[in-house]
Amino acid sequence: MSLQKIRQEWFSNVRGDLLAGPVVALALIPEAIAFSLIAGVDPRVGLYASFSIATLIAFFGGRAAMISAATGAMALVMASLVRTHGLDYLLAATVLTGVLQILAGLIKLDRLMRFVSQSVITGFVNALAILIFLAQLPELTHVGWPVYAMTLAGLVIIYGLPYLTRAVPSPLVAIIVLTAVSMTWHLPIRTVGELGALPDSLPRFLLPDVPFNLQTLQIILPYSLTLTLVGLLESLMTATIVDDMTDTRSDKNRECLGQGMANVVTGFLGGMAGCAMIGQSVINVRSGGRTRLSTFAAGAFLLIFVVFLGQWVQQIPMAALVAVMIMVSIGTFNWRSLRNLRTHPASSSLVMLATVIVTVATHDLAKGVVTGVLLSGVFFAQKVSRLLNVTVTSERAGALQRYHVTGQVFFASADQLVHCFDYQHVARDIHIELTQAHFWDITAIGALDKIILKLRHAGARVHIHGLNEASATLVERFALHDKKDGADVLTGH
């Protein structure tokens, strides 16, 4: 890597990155603790993971300014493993997750992102915004008026300060001011320290205390496969969103490799598996973070805060962090998508809404995205299948019929093609013109077999013209109409 590229990726926005880092770090602390509790482990496991993953991904990841750490979606997957087998198996599963993610990077699994439509991405973003907001509600229910007053004051500072100055990120100012007010007036509101004990030492290298045998692999592999899928899905989707926010491009294959390396090391440092976080990534970008330095700073400040400044961090009122996360949810939600419901095609809107509904209902981003991708595929197949057209002309007083096929023939349109031919009143010679058609799969070839054999059975001589090279290759390999077992196509054997 050239010196110029290093400067561009690390030191082209030093002031903004170093100011954004503490904001992100402070926002990571309560979430890392909360996710640790979801997974059923000590808060140190989530905090060490967030430090390790954030600092490592700054070096190895494929998206500058994106924040990766311990996440809720990953924690939900881990909970049953921890309950049944304990922490050491979780650490082993984290290492294996990293190895699988590295393998995914080596086989360039990131290419699957091409199948994720814009409607799915919009639904993913909106669902995350809703989940981020819903996650704040426990801090705002059955509480006294000081909590509401502090949260409102935090939002006023966050949205009002930029009108006066942008020299310092407004979320950082809100956290500092509200902490000072809370400590000065001894307000009866929940603080970060009440979530769980912060670590008082640096993480150290350790080997998971599990038997290194096939039985252990059988236990952790299902969890690691799920963590790999969820982690890469969230990371690649978040990278796409940050790409759009910053008008820059990311290397998603490198991101797969980077996530894997970070999780492998994290497992040996006593941390849980993690992935990219859209909420913290949005905070980072909106606070001025742009380069890898901002990601590294977030991880470094996190460790400094919890280990060396823990007594002060414990005093931060949750109301201040709730205000920051509400800002994130508002800024993350794609408000234009609500207006677009009237103007966009119904299929696109349905894909977006289905992604949101499934994600919010299950609290599982992977299920929401898979639902959206499957619906997109179904609607696309239907749309393409409707483009198939067959016209017929007669020559030589009806002794010759020409069928002109135009469009894409595949599993969704193959049956339609079969029904476009007349098998009752056939000419002596039938020519099927395929110059403007393309056969995509064996279902399409099976339909062509059925057409030819039906026409021959009715006494016609069938001639095929104009197959393009790709279609001809499929016909040559899989078609049965000129082979011994071709009659089986008609009989169903």
Buried (B, 14 or more C-beta within 10 A) or exposed (E): EEEEEEEBBBEEBEEBBBBBBBBBBBBBBBBBBBBBBBBBBBBBBBBBBBBBBBBBBBEBBBBBBBBBBBBBBBBBBBBEBBEEBBBBBBBBBBBBBBBBBBBBBEEEBBEBBEEBBBBBBBBBBBBBBBBBBEBBEEBBEEBEEBBEBBBEBBBEBBBEBEEEEEEBBBBBBBBBBBBEBBBEEEBEBBBBBEBBEBBEEEBEEEEBEBEEEEEBBEBBEEBBBBBBBBBBBBBBBBBBBBBEBBEEEBBBBBBBBBBBBBBBBBBBBBBBBBBBBBBBBBBBBBBBBBBBBBBBBBBBBBBBBBBEEBEEBBBBBBBBBBBBBBBBBBBBBBEEBEEBEEEBEEBBBBBBBBBBBBBBEBBBBBBBBBBBBEBBBEBBBEEBBEEBEBEEEEEEEEEBBBBBBBBBBBBBBBEBBBEBBBEEEBBEBBBBBBEEBBBBBBBBBBBBBBBBBBBBEBEBEBEBEBBEEEBBEBBEEBBBBEEEEBBEBBEEE
